[in-house]
Amino acid sequence: MAAVAVSSWVPEHHLHAQLGPHVSPTPSPPKAIPTHSSNVLSGTTAAQPHDPHHLPAFDSTTLTAPAAPILYLPPLLSSLPAGYSHPPELTSNYRPLATDTRLPDIDPVSLLLHKALHKFQPITDEYSVVPYDQAFNWKDLVLPEDSEREWYCVVFRSKRKEGSDGGPLYEADRKAHEEAVQNGGLILYWYGIPHAETGLNLATCIWQSRAHAIAANSKPHHIRAMRLAAASYERYELARYRLKKVKGERELRVEPYDNGDVGW
């Protein structure tokens, strides 16, 4: 997260044990993944080593200094408004995480994107440095040919200061994320882990519109999180993109944001 004019909120450590399966999840692998009610998201115990392909534990330290390799970082999808759901898909080994807080509304094409984003994942360990359109499995996220829309993506590349205290920022980011979902527009949040050699990391958000992203900047929890972030990073930069679905095509396009409104 960074205090940048007309940016967008991108949290650092908000993946917390409060997350719950409000979006109908795809079936998990044979080894069960505990839900948030157990207050643990990984299957790690003293007798059973952590499977690197399963969900890690998410708190203010495990993603910045994991004790074991993490090969699967799921997307965090905003839970759908009451009355909305996706039928489960039987082809995926992994399920996304979902927020306790629900979106107030969602348009039909964004609902289709929300479903496709259940499969969202990086395709390279170098996601913090490669171009955004080459970092994730965009080609796997297909929508019906007759659909058409644009969404606003924000990318936050960062490197934490050595020894910085992530606890207060983690809590502020958690509240800022809940605040953003409540106010509408935030579809997905994804956060990686620092690169083993460079320490660089990447987080990204996908919004229904640029207007939603800008509105989130003025909310109180976001403002507090930005202030805390200023002292926590050695370097950070924001980039913005259009995520486009063109009528007559099934795949999504990722294009650098130039100017003007995006989405609605």
Buried (B, 14 or more C-beta within 10 A) or exposed (E): BBBBEEBBBBBBBBBBBBBBBBBBBBEBBEEEBBBBEEEBBBBBEEEEEBBEEBBBBBBBEBBBEBEEEBEBBBBBBBBBEEEBEBEEBEEBEBBBBBBBBBBEEBEEBBBBBBBBBBBBBBBEEBBBEBEBBEBBEBEEBBBEEEBBBBBBBBBBBBBBEEEBEBEBBBBBBBBBBBBBBBBBBBBBBBBBBBBEEEBBBBBBBBBBBBBBBBBBBEBEBBBBBBEBBEEBBEEBEBBBBBBBBBEEBEEBBBEEBEEEEBBE
